[in-house]
């Protein structure tokens, strides 16, 4: 079983719509990160959240770390075609090994 | 930002041959690097942790004799896929750990291996 489950797995929306991606676990993480990956490339770090309840904003992207540090969400406002990609959450459980979530593939149509 | 490179970006080899993939941290020293494997439309799966000057630590189910890892310097780790088979075809990604206030891993652009 995967330690970090993301939902939904796939998301296909029109430009301008809002969306939320969830990253859930039954385990506590010392920190959690969100990445975006485009085909044929490595993942690019978007944000790191460390404190339970923390909210971070990156332009149209809002990231939240759950109070218990077991889950996180990524909300995109007014999605654009350039947001298309594979979104991955990943977390540290008090070691230097990064555990990746199952991934959410987002497609935004113009 | 920190830069990690991988070489080659794409490689095609024949079954039974070996292929080496290099991972370099270009502007920082990395005592720890990681190797991941990614299947099409799937997430990243950690294969092994590469520590400079010591043996790599492999995740459960990863054959250490098949995937040889060498981390001879603070900026270079190599992954050698030995006696490659078509099922080894995959996207291999490395990352380098930069210890600052918190753990920060920087990812390479990946290497697409195709075994024919």
Backbone of each chain as ProteinMPNN parsed JSONL, in Angstrom:
{"seq_chain_A": "XXXXXXXXXXXXXXXXXXXXXXXXXXXXXXXXXXXXXXXXXXXXXXXXXXXXXXXXXXXXXXXXXXXXXXXXXXXXXXXXXXXXXXXXXXXXXXXXXXXXXXXXXXXXXX", "coords_chain_A": {"N_chain_A": [[0.855, -1.2, 0.0], [0.38, 2.277, -0.676], [1.989, 4.911, 0.996], [1.359, 7.593, 0.872], [-1.494, 8.824, -0.4], [-2.927, 10.19, -3.246], [-5.588, 12.226, -4.445], [-7.776, 13.652, -6.874], [-6.842, 10.943, -9.154], [-6.69, 11.582, -11.813], [-7.411, 14.576, -13.554], [-9.328, 16.598, -15.517], [-9.896, 19.619, -16.851], [-11.485, 22.767, -17.749], [-9.95, 25.785, -18.837], [-9.702, 28.395, -16.451], [-11.252, 27.27, -14.489], [-11.495, 26.203, -11.027], [-9.598, 24.058, -8.835], [-8.918, 21.314, -6.594], [-6.418, 19.345, -5.164], [-5.778, 16.458, -3.311], [-3.787, 15.074, -0.69], [-3.205, 12.387, 1.175], [-2.593, 10.627, 4.248], [-2.112, 8.088, 6.734], [-0.103, 8.408, 8.384], [2.234, 10.441, 10.228], [4.009, 13.242, 9.046], [7.139, 14.909, 8.993], [7.64, 17.015, 7.337], [6.216, 18.281, 4.303], [6.102, 18.201, 0.781], [5.322, 19.695, -2.385], [5.398, 18.901, -5.791], [5.747, 19.628, -9.295], [5.655, 17.899, -12.316], [6.715, 17.64, -15.63], [6.236, 15.927, -18.757], [8.939, 13.745, -19.463], [10.762, 15.082, -17.92], [12.445, 15.995, -14.827], [10.978, 16.166, -11.488], [9.825, 19.336, -10.263], [10.279, 21.392, -7.535], [7.617, 22.905, -5.821], [6.653, 23.862, -3.349], [7.361, 23.779, 0.188], [5.955, 22.57, 3.146], [5.863, 22.797, 6.651], [4.892, 23.207, 9.232], [2.104, 22.146, 11.169], [-1.119, 22.914, 9.977], [-0.241, 24.974, 8.458], [-0.378, 27.378, 5.842], [0.428, 28.102, 2.549], [0.987, 30.36, -0.113], [1.357, 30.536, -3.606], [1.303, 32.505, -6.027], [-1.346, 31.66, -7.959], [-1.67, 29.306, -6.676], [-2.477, 27.508, -3.769], [-1.365, 26.084, -0.858], [-1.855, 23.726, 1.714], [-1.106, 22.411, 4.889], [-2.123, 19.766, 6.861], [-3.516, 19.991, 10.186], [-2.691, 17.909, 11.847], [-0.5, 17.062, 10.559], [-0.709, 15.003, 8.706], [-1.819, 15.157, 6.258], [-2.355, 16.972, 3.184], [-3.199, 19.693, 0.996], [-3.636, 20.972, -2.3], [-4.625, 23.79, -3.904], [-5.764, 25.184, -6.851], [-6.435, 28.176, -8.366], [-8.444, 29.492, -10.932], [-7.434, 27.924, -13.226], [-4.88, 27.422, -15.69], [-3.765, 26.544, -19.026], [-1.013, 26.189, -18.868], [-0.686, 25.091, -16.389], [-0.91, 22.442, -16.633], [0.136, 19.144, -15.979], [1.948, 16.635, -14.041], [1.204, 16.361, -10.744], [2.808, 15.998, -7.716], [2.777, 14.983, -4.385], [5.007, 14.823, -1.628], [6.719, 13.504, 1.155], [8.638, 13.816, 4.201], [9.486, 11.525, 6.712], [10.815, 12.048, 9.23], [13.283, 11.15, 8.426], [15.895, 11.147, 5.915], [14.763, 10.234, 3.627], [12.647, 10.703, 0.953], [9.257, 10.332, 0.573], [7.095, 9.589, -1.974], [3.89, 10.625, -3.18], [1.003, 9.142, -4.843], [0.416, 10.579, -7.1], [-1.129, 13.062, -9.216], [-2.617, 13.626, -12.206], [-2.984, 16.398, -14.122], [-4.899, 18.039, -16.532], [-5.394, 20.879, -18.357], [-7.619, 22.442, -20.384], [-7.689, 24.788, -23.054]], "CA_chain_A": [[0.0, 0.0, 0.0], [1.111, 3.52, -0.78], [1.906, 5.661, 2.242], [0.722, 8.866, 0.561], [-2.485, 8.65, -1.457], [-3.418, 11.43, -3.818], [-6.853, 12.165, -5.178], [-8.038, 12.515, -7.751], [-5.697, 10.462, -9.928], [-6.706, 12.34, -13.053], [-8.301, 15.722, -13.528], [-9.348, 17.25, -16.808], [-10.777, 20.757, -16.645], [-11.376, 23.88, -18.673], [-9.235, 26.985, -18.373], [-10.511, 29.279, -15.634], [-11.873, 26.548, -13.37], [-10.707, 25.977, -9.813], [-9.477, 22.637, -8.518], [-8.167, 20.957, -5.383], [-5.796, 18.023, -5.144], [-5.591, 16.051, -1.924], [-2.688, 14.151, -0.407], [-3.614, 11.869, 2.484], [-1.839, 9.534, 4.838], [-2.437, 7.786, 8.126], [1.148, 8.626, 9.111], [2.654, 11.824, 10.452], [5.193, 13.642, 8.301], [7.83, 16.063, 9.554], [7.398, 18.076, 6.364], [5.597, 17.774, 3.087], [6.427, 19.028, -0.362], [4.563, 19.505, -3.619], [6.183, 19.023, -7.0], [5.091, 19.463, -10.582], [6.544, 17.248, -13.259], [6.252, 17.619, -17.006], [6.709, 14.699, -19.413], [10.343, 13.68, -19.852], [11.584, 15.945, -17.082], [12.407, 15.676, -13.412], [10.027, 16.98, -10.736], [10.273, 20.656, -9.827], [9.691, 21.711, -6.238], [6.744, 24.074, -5.767], [6.566, 24.398, -1.996], [7.564, 22.892, 1.339], [5.222, 22.974, 4.345], [6.518, 22.165, 7.795], [4.104, 23.345, 10.461], [0.705, 21.735, 11.073], [-2.031, 24.034, 9.771], [0.415, 26.002, 7.646], [-0.909, 27.676, 4.509], [1.363, 28.885, 1.735], [0.436, 30.729, -1.415], [2.322, 30.763, -4.68], [0.457, 33.062, -7.086], [-2.698, 31.082, -7.97], [-1.638, 28.021, -5.978], [-2.534, 27.585, -2.317], [-0.999, 24.806, -0.263], [-2.177, 23.645, 3.134], [-0.651, 21.235, 5.621], [-3.121, 19.468, 7.875], [-3.149, 20.271, 11.571], [-2.017, 16.75, 12.421], [0.633, 16.794, 9.655], [-0.907, 13.737, 8.012], [-2.419, 15.366, 4.954], [-2.107, 18.277, 2.591], [-4.005, 19.955, -0.189], [-3.167, 21.979, -3.257], [-5.764, 24.402, -4.573], [-5.39, 26.072, -7.953], [-7.507, 29.095, -8.753], [-8.422, 29.929, -12.342], [-6.392, 27.114, -13.869], [-4.444, 27.793, -17.033], [-3.143, 25.413, -19.728], [0.359, 26.037, -18.38], [-0.694, 24.336, -15.131], [-0.974, 21.025, -16.997], [1.303, 18.366, -15.572], [1.775, 15.651, -12.972], [1.444, 16.957, -9.429], [3.221, 14.974, -6.762], [3.129, 15.363, -3.026], [6.081, 13.969, -1.115], [6.972, 13.903, 2.533], [9.692, 13.225, 5.016], [9.033, 10.99, 8.0], [11.913, 12.129, 10.194], [14.51, 10.615, 7.843], [16.187, 11.912, 4.707], [14.118, 9.6, 2.476], [11.434, 11.378, 0.526], [8.223, 9.376, 0.161], [6.242, 10.244, -2.947], [2.492, 10.234, -3.304], [0.624, 8.389, -6.036], [0.397, 11.486, -8.24], [-2.374, 13.539, -9.833], [-2.338, 14.141, -13.542], [-3.901, 17.501, -14.417], [-4.926, 18.556, -17.897], [-6.226, 22.075, -18.446], [-7.889, 22.737, -21.792], [-7.969, 26.219, -23.307]], "C_chain_A": [[0.89, 1.249, 0.0], [0.912, 4.323, 0.492], [1.178, 6.99, 2.043], [-0.208, 8.662, -0.637], [-2.961, 10.009, -1.942], [-4.748, 11.199, -4.506], [-7.179, 13.558, -5.695], [-6.757, 12.082, -8.468], [-5.551, 11.283, -11.196], [-7.723, 13.473, -12.933], [-8.183, 16.435, -14.867], [-10.359, 18.385, -16.719], [-10.567, 21.812, -17.723], [-10.608, 25.028, -18.021], [-10.192, 27.87, -17.579], [-11.176, 28.602, -14.453], [-10.91, 26.454, -12.191], [-10.631, 24.481, -9.538], [-8.698, 22.462, -7.219], [-7.667, 19.533, -5.501], [-5.477, 17.695, -3.69], [-4.469, 15.012, -1.813], [-2.903, 13.659, 1.018], [-2.768, 10.698, 2.95], [-2.362, 9.259, 6.241], [-1.205, 8.011, 9.008], [1.468, 10.11, 9.218], [3.936, 12.084, 9.667], [5.825, 14.875, 8.948], [7.722, 17.258, 8.612], [6.831, 17.447, 5.102], [5.881, 18.747, 1.959], [5.468, 18.718, -1.518], [5.486, 19.79, -4.794], [5.255, 19.02, -8.209], [6.107, 18.862, -11.546], [5.915, 17.265, -14.643], [6.871, 16.408, -17.699], [8.182, 14.779, -19.803], [11.262, 14.563, -19.036], [11.515, 15.487, -15.636], [11.389, 16.556, -12.697], [10.655, 18.299, -10.287], [9.522, 21.016, -8.55], [8.851, 22.99, -6.322], [6.774, 24.705, -4.375], [6.919, 23.323, -0.977], [6.732, 23.43, 2.494], [5.73, 22.152, 5.514], [5.629, 22.141, 9.039], [2.658, 22.911, 10.234], [-0.2, 22.961, 10.948], [-1.477, 25.124, 8.865], [-0.252, 26.141, 6.28], [0.126, 28.521, 3.772], [0.72, 29.162, 0.384], [1.56, 31.017, -2.388], [1.494, 31.189, -5.879], [-0.943, 32.434, -7.003], [-2.771, 29.74, -7.23], [-1.625, 28.243, -4.478], [-2.31, 26.187, -1.759], [-1.331, 24.835, 1.216], [-1.659, 22.327, 3.703], [-1.653, 20.984, 6.733], [-2.605, 19.707, 9.289], [-2.328, 19.143, 12.193], [-0.798, 16.323, 11.606], [0.531, 15.412, 9.012], [-1.446, 13.938, 6.602], [-2.119, 16.773, 4.471], [-3.024, 18.451, 1.397], [-3.35, 21.041, -1.018], [-4.398, 22.5, -3.989], [-5.239, 25.334, -5.656], [-6.612, 26.891, -8.346], [-7.322, 29.482, -10.21], [-7.308, 29.226, -13.116], [-6.13, 27.569, -15.299], [-3.801, 26.584, -17.708], [-1.709, 25.155, -19.268], [0.447, 25.295, -17.06], [-0.72, 22.831, -15.391], [0.301, 20.311, -16.586], [0.935, 17.333, -14.531], [2.145, 16.323, -11.662], [1.696, 15.846, -8.425], [3.401, 15.594, -5.388], [4.202, 14.384, -2.557], [6.409, 14.439, 0.286], [8.137, 13.189, 3.168], [9.086, 12.742, 6.327], [10.228, 10.888, 8.939], [13.17, 11.37, 9.751], [14.81, 11.463, 6.612], [15.592, 11.278, 3.453], [12.809, 10.308, 2.195], [10.449, 10.33, 0.01], [7.257, 10.101, -0.76], [4.818, 9.716, -2.898], [2.241, 9.57, -4.648], [0.501, 9.267, -7.278], [-0.997, 11.853, -8.72], [-2.029, 14.168, -11.169], [-3.409, 15.16, -13.897], [-3.753, 17.922, -15.875], [-5.882, 19.735, -17.92], [-6.375, 22.434, -19.918], [-8.201, 24.218, -21.978], [-9.416, 26.438, -23.722]], "O_chain_A": [[1.975, 1.275, 0.581], [-0.201, 4.408, 1.011], [0.468, 7.456, 2.935], [0.242, 8.365, -1.744], [-3.348, 10.868, -1.149], [-5.006, 10.135, -5.069], [-6.888, 14.548, -5.023], [-5.73, 12.757, -8.401], [-4.444, 11.636, -11.603], [-8.761, 13.33, -12.287], [-7.095, 16.822, -15.293], [-11.551, 18.14, -16.532], [-9.612, 21.759, -18.497], [-10.631, 25.201, -16.803], [-11.34, 28.073, -17.974], [-11.617, 29.27, -13.518], [-9.697, 26.603, -12.333], [-11.503, 23.724, -9.962], [-7.933, 23.332, -6.805], [-8.407, 18.63, -5.891], [-4.977, 18.533, -2.941], [-4.245, 14.2, -2.711], [-2.795, 14.437, 1.966], [-2.294, 9.89, 2.152], [-2.988, 10.122, 6.855], [-1.259, 7.827, 10.224], [1.027, 10.92, 8.403], [4.835, 11.244, 9.633], [5.118, 15.777, 9.398], [7.715, 18.401, 9.068], [6.955, 16.245, 4.871], [5.897, 19.962, 2.157], [4.892, 17.634, -1.604], [6.241, 20.762, -4.803], [4.144, 18.492, -8.164], [7.268, 19.27, -11.582], [4.737, 16.946, -14.81], [7.917, 15.918, -17.273], [8.62, 15.762, -20.402], [12.416, 14.776, -19.411], [10.648, 14.698, -15.26], [10.975, 17.583, -13.235], [11.844, 18.37, -9.975], [8.294, 20.952, -8.494], [9.308, 24.017, -6.823], [6.904, 25.921, -4.236], [6.794, 22.127, -1.238], [6.793, 24.622, 2.794], [5.993, 20.957, 5.38], [5.624, 21.171, 9.796], [2.054, 23.267, 9.222], [-0.07, 23.922, 11.707], [-2.174, 26.087, 8.545], [-0.637, 25.154, 5.653], [0.631, 29.515, 4.296], [0.013, 28.327, -0.179], [2.564, 31.645, -2.052], [1.036, 30.352, -6.657], [-1.653, 32.68, -6.028], [-3.833, 29.119, -7.175], [-0.86, 29.063, -3.969], [-2.985, 25.233, -2.145], [-1.117, 25.842, 1.892], [-1.763, 21.274, 3.074], [-1.996, 21.905, 7.474], [-1.404, 19.632, 9.546], [-1.397, 19.384, 12.961], [-0.144, 15.332, 11.932], [1.538, 14.736, 8.798], [-1.522, 12.982, 5.83], [-1.691, 17.64, 5.233], [-3.557, 17.481, 0.857], [-2.622, 21.897, -0.515], [-5.125, 21.731, -4.618], [-4.372, 26.17, -5.402], [-7.681, 26.348, -8.623], [-6.213, 29.759, -10.665], [-6.367, 29.86, -13.595], [-7.024, 28.029, -16.008], [-3.334, 25.68, -17.015], [-1.25, 24.013, -19.282], [1.538, 24.905, -16.644], [-0.567, 22.038, -14.462], [1.405, 20.805, -16.813], [-0.234, 17.171, -14.18], [3.268, 16.797, -11.493], [0.922, 14.898, -8.298], [4.088, 16.604, -5.237], [4.282, 13.254, -3.04], [6.381, 15.637, 0.571], [8.559, 12.116, 2.737], [8.292, 13.435, 6.963], [10.605, 9.803, 9.382], [14.007, 10.995, 10.572], [14.065, 12.392, 6.299], [15.874, 11.722, 2.34], [11.974, 10.487, 3.082], [10.774, 9.543, -0.878], [6.667, 11.111, -0.377], [4.571, 8.543, -2.618], [3.141, 9.45, -5.478], [0.485, 8.752, -8.396], [-1.928, 11.051, -8.639], [-1.25, 15.118, -11.247], [-4.593, 14.833, -13.964], [-2.649, 18.13, -16.378], [-7.047, 19.604, -17.545], [-5.391, 22.696, -20.611], [-8.891, 24.824, -21.159], [-9.821, 27.574, -23.971]]}, "seq_chain_B": "XXXXXXXXXXXXXXXXXXXXXXXXXXXXXXXXXXXXXXXXXXXXXXXXXXXXXXXXXXXXXXXXXXXXXXXXXXXXXXXXXXXXXXXXXXXXXXXXXXXXXXXXXXXXXXXXXXXX", "coords_chain_B": {"N_chain_B": [[19.005, 28.892, -7.926], [19.668, 25.487, -6.868], [21.38, 23.18, -9.002], [21.021, 20.149, -10.682], [22.379, 17.744, -12.747], [21.922, 15.221, -15.273], [23.303, 12.536, -17.103], [23.413, 10.167, -19.685], [20.636, 11.908, -21.304], [18.924, 10.415, -22.747], [19.043, 6.981, -23.565], [19.666, 4.152, -25.528], [19.978, 0.728, -25.411], [21.25, -2.59, -26.032], [19.865, -5.766, -25.099], [21.445, -7.401, -22.426], [23.7, -5.872, -22.319], [25.527, -3.322, -20.466], [24.753, -0.222, -18.909], [25.66, 3.08, -18.018], [24.614, 5.676, -15.91], [24.983, 9.046, -15.153], [24.926, 11.303, -12.405], [25.064, 14.564, -11.44], [25.754, 17.11, -9.081], [25.756, 20.436, -9.621], [26.347, 22.928, -8.457], [26.624, 22.663, -5.768], [27.684, 20.724, -2.922], [26.988, 17.342, -2.399], [26.429, 15.066, -0.055], [24.71, 13.046, 0.03], [22.839, 11.293, -2.322], [20.028, 10.344, -4.296], [18.433, 7.691, -6.034], [15.829, 7.225, -8.286], [13.1, 5.46, -9.798], [10.815, 5.647, -12.445], [7.824, 4.605, -13.701], [5.795, 4.642, -16.696], [3.346, 7.145, -16.506], [3.199, 6.952, -13.769], [4.078, 7.412, -10.268], [7.144, 8.441, -8.577], [9.525, 6.005, -7.629], [11.539, 5.149, -5.003], [14.756, 3.86, -5.376], [17.352, 3.562, -4.317], [19.64, 4.821, -1.842], [22.369, 6.88, -2.098], [25.442, 7.277, -0.7], [28.189, 9.374, -0.218], [31.36, 8.009, -0.403], [30.677, 5.632, 0.838], [28.89, 2.458, 0.925], [25.957, 2.037, -1.084], [22.533, 2.243, -0.026], [19.952, 0.073, -0.51], [16.531, -0.065, -1.499], [13.851, -2.223, -0.469], [13.43, -5.047, -2.505], [14.875, -4.11, -4.662], [17.456, -5.004, -6.77], [20.719, -5.14, -5.821], [22.963, -6.037, -7.176], [22.253, -5.75, -9.723], [21.67, -3.111, -10.156], [24.088, -1.058, -9.936], [25.585, 1.212, -7.781], [27.608, 4.023, -7.448], [29.267, 6.428, -5.543], [31.478, 8.401, -5.729], [32.457, 10.945, -5.357], [31.772, 14.22, -3.946], [30.078, 15.412, -5.687], [29.181, 13.709, -7.61], [27.32, 10.916, -8.561], [26.881, 7.623, -9.73], [24.813, 5.414, -11.602], [24.733, 2.175, -12.591], [23.268, 0.072, -14.815], [23.294, -3.225, -14.999], [23.758, -5.942, -17.289], [21.413, -5.477, -18.899], [17.863, -5.739, -19.387], [14.81, -5.83, -21.33], [12.733, -5.243, -19.505], [13.949, -3.501, -17.794], [13.755, -1.095, -18.906], [12.949, 2.233, -18.495], [12.232, 5.372, -16.806], [14.748, 7.011, -15.258], [15.546, 8.804, -12.415], [17.59, 11.058, -10.641], [18.381, 12.524, -7.464], [19.761, 15.143, -5.462], [20.771, 15.743, -2.182], [20.505, 18.63, -0.375], [21.624, 19.997, 2.412], [20.235, 22.323, 4.397], [18.504, 24.645, 6.188], [16.463, 22.919, 6.314], [15.714, 19.657, 4.995], [16.455, 19.557, 1.627], [15.817, 18.371, -1.47], [17.128, 18.22, -4.688], [16.208, 17.693, -7.971], [17.335, 15.808, -10.782], [17.057, 16.008, -14.407], [16.312, 13.574, -15.384], [16.719, 10.33, -16.967], [16.014, 8.585, -19.817], [15.798, 5.276, -20.317], [15.99, 2.797, -22.717], [15.737, -0.531, -23.437], [16.537, -2.797, -25.854]], "CA_chain_B": [[18.65, 27.61, -7.335], [20.62, 24.396, -7.058], [21.217, 22.495, -10.28], [21.46, 18.766, -10.767], [22.332, 17.292, -14.141], [22.014, 13.789, -15.526], [23.81, 12.222, -18.432], [22.757, 10.861, -20.797], [19.214, 12.173, -21.113], [18.266, 9.253, -23.341], [19.982, 5.954, -24.007], [19.101, 2.889, -26.023], [21.019, -0.298, -25.397], [20.769, -3.934, -26.352], [19.77, -6.692, -23.969], [22.689, -8.035, -22.031], [24.77, -4.883, -22.137], [25.421, -2.479, -19.265], [24.694, 1.207, -19.214], [25.945, 3.912, -16.847], [23.954, 6.979, -15.86], [25.668, 9.939, -14.209], [24.143, 12.347, -11.739], [26.004, 15.545, -10.897], [25.282, 18.358, -8.478], [26.641, 21.367, -10.31], [26.758, 24.115, -7.693], [26.696, 22.399, -4.338], [28.179, 19.399, -2.594], [25.908, 16.471, -1.948], [26.919, 13.828, 0.543], [23.69, 12.023, -0.213], [22.052, 11.383, -3.544], [19.011, 9.298, -4.366], [18.039, 7.224, -7.364], [14.421, 6.853, -8.382], [12.647, 4.907, -11.062], [9.45, 6.069, -12.688], [7.156, 3.938, -14.799], [4.892, 5.57, -17.405], [2.142, 7.657, -15.844], [3.235, 6.602, -12.341], [4.881, 8.265, -9.398], [8.547, 8.046, -8.425], [9.781, 4.939, -6.673], [12.925, 5.209, -4.538], [15.508, 2.62, -5.58], [18.493, 3.456, -3.413], [20.262, 6.025, -1.306], [23.794, 6.844, -2.408], [26.199, 8.093, 0.24], [29.566, 9.579, -0.659], [32.39, 7.274, 0.315], [30.221, 4.385, 1.457], [28.008, 1.662, 0.075], [24.592, 2.522, -1.226], [21.475, 1.519, 0.677], [18.923, -0.241, -1.491], [15.185, -0.316, -1.0], [13.418, -3.609, -0.573], [13.026, -5.467, -3.839], [15.794, -3.606, -5.685], [18.636, -5.872, -6.811], [21.933, -4.327, -5.756], [23.919, -6.497, -8.181], [21.701, -5.347, -11.014], [21.76, -1.651, -10.199], [25.288, -0.713, -9.186], [25.662, 2.639, -7.493], [28.899, 4.502, -6.958], [29.212, 7.848, -5.169], [32.897, 8.557, -5.454], [32.813, 12.318, -4.982], [30.644, 14.969, -3.362], [29.228, 15.978, -6.728], [28.887, 12.735, -8.647], [26.881, 9.552, -8.273], [26.564, 6.919, -10.971], [23.972, 4.216, -11.547], [25.013, 1.289, -13.713], [22.318, -1.022, -14.988], [24.101, -4.311, -15.555], [23.047, -6.973, -18.039], [20.071, -4.883, -19.026], [16.792, -6.465, -20.061], [13.736, -4.894, -21.701], [11.944, -4.807, -18.336], [14.665, -2.417, -17.108], [13.416, 0.153, -19.59], [12.226, 3.093, -17.559], [12.753, 6.722, -16.623], [15.524, 7.012, -14.027], [15.753, 10.17, -11.941], [18.394, 11.171, -9.429], [18.248, 13.784, -6.73], [20.866, 15.411, -4.551], [20.273, 16.33, -0.942], [21.229, 19.826, 0.053], [21.238, 20.236, 3.786], [20.239, 23.732, 4.77], [17.681, 24.68, 7.392], [15.651, 21.71, 6.232], [16.151, 18.811, 3.898], [16.008, 19.971, 0.316], [16.319, 17.523, -2.55], [17.04, 18.811, -6.012], [16.086, 16.583, -8.9], [17.873, 15.888, -12.12], [16.053, 15.998, -15.467], [15.923, 12.209, -15.721], [17.324, 9.594, -18.084], [15.102, 7.59, -20.402], [16.521, 4.081, -20.767], [15.24, 1.823, -23.503], [16.528, -1.734, -23.692], [15.905, -3.494, -26.981]], "C_chain_B": [[19.682, 26.553, -7.644], [20.315, 23.638, -8.345], [21.81, 21.096, -10.203], [21.32, 18.325, -12.222], [22.424, 15.771, -14.201], [22.505, 13.585, -16.945], [23.902, 10.719, -18.603], [21.286, 11.143, -20.476], [18.387, 11.016, -21.689], [19.331, 8.251, -23.744], [19.204, 4.714, -24.437], [20.229, 1.863, -26.015], [20.395, -1.659, -25.699], [20.73, -4.791, -25.102], [21.12, -7.331, -23.698], [23.848, -7.078, -21.837], [24.521, -4.091, -20.865], [25.411, -1.025, -19.683], [24.869, 1.996, -17.928], [25.251, 5.259, -16.991], [24.646, 7.819, -14.8], [24.707, 10.988, -13.661], [25.132, 13.3, -11.086], [25.271, 16.708, -10.248], [26.268, 19.427, -8.926], [27.126, 22.52, -9.439], [26.679, 23.916, -6.193], [27.211, 20.98, -4.124], [27.048, 18.576, -1.986], [26.49, 15.192, -1.365], [25.942, 12.69, 0.303], [22.961, 12.31, -1.515], [21.095, 10.195, -3.564], [18.751, 8.935, -5.828], [16.606, 6.723, -7.317], [14.17, 6.236, -9.756], [11.186, 5.309, -11.229], [8.904, 5.338, -13.91], [6.17, 4.912, -15.439], [3.633, 5.882, -16.611], [2.079, 7.278, -14.354], [4.115, 7.567, -11.564], [6.318, 7.747, -9.334], [8.676, 6.979, -7.348], [11.26, 4.992, -6.292], [13.589, 3.849, -4.723], [16.591, 2.476, -4.515], [18.955, 4.828, -2.978], [21.765, 5.875, -1.484], [24.531, 7.807, -1.477], [27.654, 8.17, -0.186], [30.531, 8.807, 0.224], [31.936, 6.011, 0.997], [29.266, 3.657, 0.517], [26.604, 2.256, 0.04], [23.637, 1.651, -0.417], [20.32, 1.321, -0.293], [17.578, -0.472, -0.82], [14.82, -1.787, -1.234], [12.961, -3.921, -1.99], [13.925, -4.964, -4.955], [17.074, -4.429, -5.634], [19.918, -5.048, -6.846], [22.973, -4.769, -6.774], [23.488, -6.091, -9.586], [21.892, -3.843, -11.216], [22.913, -1.217, -9.299], [25.38, 0.799, -9.009], [27.027, 2.965, -6.907], [28.814, 5.995, -6.707], [30.61, 8.241, -4.738], [33.297, 9.965, -5.053], [31.566, 13.025, -4.469], [29.714, 15.572, -4.415], [28.81, 14.971, -7.788], [28.458, 11.4, -8.077], [26.557, 8.902, -9.615], [25.71, 5.693, -10.677], [24.285, 3.391, -12.784], [23.996, 0.162, -13.722], [23.074, -2.146, -15.694], [23.223, -5.346, -16.229], [21.581, -6.578, -18.239], [19.117, -5.788, -19.798], [15.683, -5.485, -20.394], [12.907, -4.409, -20.511], [12.652, -3.745, -17.502], [14.405, -1.076, -17.763], [12.546, 0.999, -18.679], [12.815, 4.496, -17.605], [13.453, 6.73, -15.268], [15.846, 8.461, -13.657], [16.629, 10.143, -10.695], [18.044, 12.478, -8.726], [19.448, 13.912, -5.799], [20.323, 16.162, -3.352], [21.15, 17.498, -0.544], [20.76, 20.159, 1.454], [21.338, 21.713, 4.104], [19.494, 23.803, 6.103], [16.771, 23.469, 7.453], [16.141, 20.897, 5.057], [15.582, 19.342, 2.579], [16.651, 19.065, -0.718], [16.109, 18.238, -3.868], [17.146, 17.686, -7.044], [16.763, 16.869, -10.231], [16.753, 15.803, -13.143], [15.635, 14.604, -15.907], [16.666, 11.651, -16.92], [16.345, 8.529, -18.554], [15.939, 6.441, -20.934], [15.571, 3.166, -21.519], [16.157, 0.656, -23.817], [15.819, -2.542, -24.765], [16.278, -4.976, -27.026]], "O_chain_B": [[20.478, 26.701, -8.571], [19.157, 23.473, -8.73], [22.928, 20.889, -9.731], [20.274, 18.511, -12.843], [22.94, 15.128, -13.287], [22.177, 14.343, -17.858], [24.436, 10.047, -17.72], [20.765, 10.656, -19.473], [17.31, 10.687, -21.192], [20.403, 8.633, -24.213], [18.235, 4.298, -23.802], [21.307, 2.111, -26.554], [19.179, -1.839, -25.627], [21.484, -4.56, -24.156], [21.835, -7.742, -24.612], [24.867, -7.443, -21.252], [23.45, -4.174, -20.263], [26.0, -0.653, -20.698], [24.314, 1.647, -16.886], [25.294, 5.893, -18.046], [24.869, 7.357, -13.681], [23.815, 11.481, -14.352], [25.949, 12.882, -10.265], [24.295, 17.225, -10.79], [27.464, 19.338, -8.648], [28.218, 23.041, -9.668], [26.668, 24.883, -5.431], [27.175, 20.147, -5.029], [26.265, 19.063, -1.17], [26.985, 14.337, -2.099], [26.309, 11.517, 0.365], [22.525, 13.434, -1.767], [21.337, 9.173, -2.922], [18.842, 9.774, -6.724], [16.219, 5.929, -6.46], [14.907, 6.456, -10.718], [10.418, 5.309, -10.267], [9.451, 5.44, -15.008], [5.756, 5.887, -14.812], [2.951, 4.985, -16.114], [1.002, 7.29, -13.759], [4.798, 8.418, -12.134], [6.657, 6.742, -9.959], [8.028, 7.04, -6.303], [12.131, 4.892, -7.156], [13.065, 2.823, -4.291], [16.737, 1.423, -3.894], [18.707, 5.841, -3.633], [22.357, 4.876, -1.076], [24.265, 9.009, -1.477], [28.278, 7.15, -0.48], [30.515, 8.94, 1.448], [32.733, 5.366, 1.678], [28.888, 4.169, -0.537], [26.139, 2.881, 0.994], [23.906, 0.477, -0.161], [19.776, 2.286, -0.83], [17.502, -1.008, 0.287], [15.402, -2.476, -2.072], [12.205, -3.162, -2.597], [13.744, -5.367, -6.104], [17.704, -4.542, -4.582], [20.164, -4.33, -7.816], [23.792, -3.955, -7.2], [24.292, -6.097, -10.518], [22.23, -3.381, -12.306], [22.756, -1.033, -8.092], [25.267, 1.56, -9.97], [27.526, 2.288, -6.008], [28.342, 6.745, -7.561], [30.895, 8.394, -3.55], [34.363, 10.163, -4.47], [30.455, 12.5, -4.548], [28.691, 16.169, -4.081], [28.155, 15.336, -8.764], [29.134, 10.823, -7.225], [26.026, 9.548, -10.519], [25.864, 5.031, -9.65], [24.116, 3.866, -13.907], [23.878, -0.599, -12.762], [23.445, -2.015, -16.861], [22.095, -5.598, -15.805], [20.659, -7.264, -17.799], [19.508, -6.497, -20.725], [15.617, -4.409, -19.8], [12.429, -3.275, -20.516], [12.049, -3.15, -16.609], [14.792, -0.035, -17.233], [11.532, 0.534, -18.159], [13.764, 4.769, -18.34], [12.82, 6.482, -14.242], [16.348, 9.233, -14.474], [16.438, 9.313, -9.806], [17.487, 13.4, -9.321], [20.062, 12.921, -5.406], [19.525, 17.09, -3.484], [22.365, 17.372, -0.398], [19.613, 20.562, 1.65], [22.428, 22.284, 4.077], [19.835, 23.083, 7.042], [16.36, 23.048, 8.534], [16.897, 21.392, 4.221], [14.375, 19.546, 2.447], [17.875, 18.998, -0.828], [15.041, 18.792, -4.127], [18.048, 16.85, -6.991], [16.766, 17.994, -10.731], [15.606, 15.549, -12.776], [14.713, 14.455, -16.709], [17.171, 12.388, -17.766], [15.907, 7.681, -17.777], [16.7, 6.608, -21.887], [14.498, 2.81, -21.031], [17.228, 0.836, -24.396], [14.658, -2.924, -24.613], [15.827, -5.699, -27.914]]}, "name": "protein", "num_of_chains": 2, "seq": "XXXXXXXXXXXXXXXXXXXXXXXXXXXXXXXXXXXXXXXXXXXXXXXXXXXXXXXXXXXXXXXXXXXXXXXXXXXXXXXXXXXXXXXXXXXXXXXXXXXXXXXXXXXXXXXXXXXXXXXXXXXXXXXXXXXXXXXXXXXXXXXXXXXXXXXXXXXXXXXXXXXXXXXXXXXXXXXXXXXXXXXXXXXXXXXXXXXXXXXXXXXXXXXXXXXXXXXXXXXXXXXXXX"}
